[in-house]
């Protein structure tokens, strides 16, 4: 856990994240906080309830602004007719340089979505300054350049008994700090199926890349299957099986 005042004092109250969310009128919602994802108000078109950290993101791996930067805020606007747009920001001051400065680490993104009762689509985009975690007081150091991320997600839930919902996602990135244009891009994809009311629970399965794959490289896949059984009121038991591919050096 990260202390709220960014100091290490041993036996003290540690705060992982804190945020405040409110609305202005009927259509605009905003939040600001510490340690919260910049995509907190996104409305991603995915209904698959994944059980592993990888596949539960629906391939929204990096565009979701889960950077770990300390300061976060965002807004979302409901335009009606199932259309919504959102903006998110994460930032970390480095040394004595604050947010939105050339020396600080900043990440921001946008999402537009159309979510109807049984289908939806969302398009997300993010721009992130390249930074790595260090032991300096700010916790981060810029490494140069920026990476842009683009993602598209969609789902469809047939209004037919016994048919599953379908969720898909695809994310790509482009790092302008890599001079070799054969390795400066990555891709990441996901497909998930979910059957509702199977016995007394929900059955789901998904397949996708384990992590973003550099272009011209072999992707490593991951799959999972689970059954969320409603044992009693407030109690759900979820057996899960998953498999991740590894490269030869990691086997």
Secondary structure, DSSP 8 states (H G I E B T S, - for coil): ---TTS---SSS---S-EEEEEEETTTEEEEEEES--TTTT---S-----SSTTGGGTT-SSTT-----SEEEEEEEEEETTEEEEEEEEEE-BTTB-TTSSSSEEEEEEEEEEE-SSEEEEEEEEEEEEEEE-SSTTSEEEEEEEEEEEEEEEEEE-SSTT--EEEEEEEEEEETT---TTSSEEEEEEEEEEEEEETTEEEEEEEEESS-EETTS---EEEEEEEEEEEETTEEEEEEEEEE---GGG-
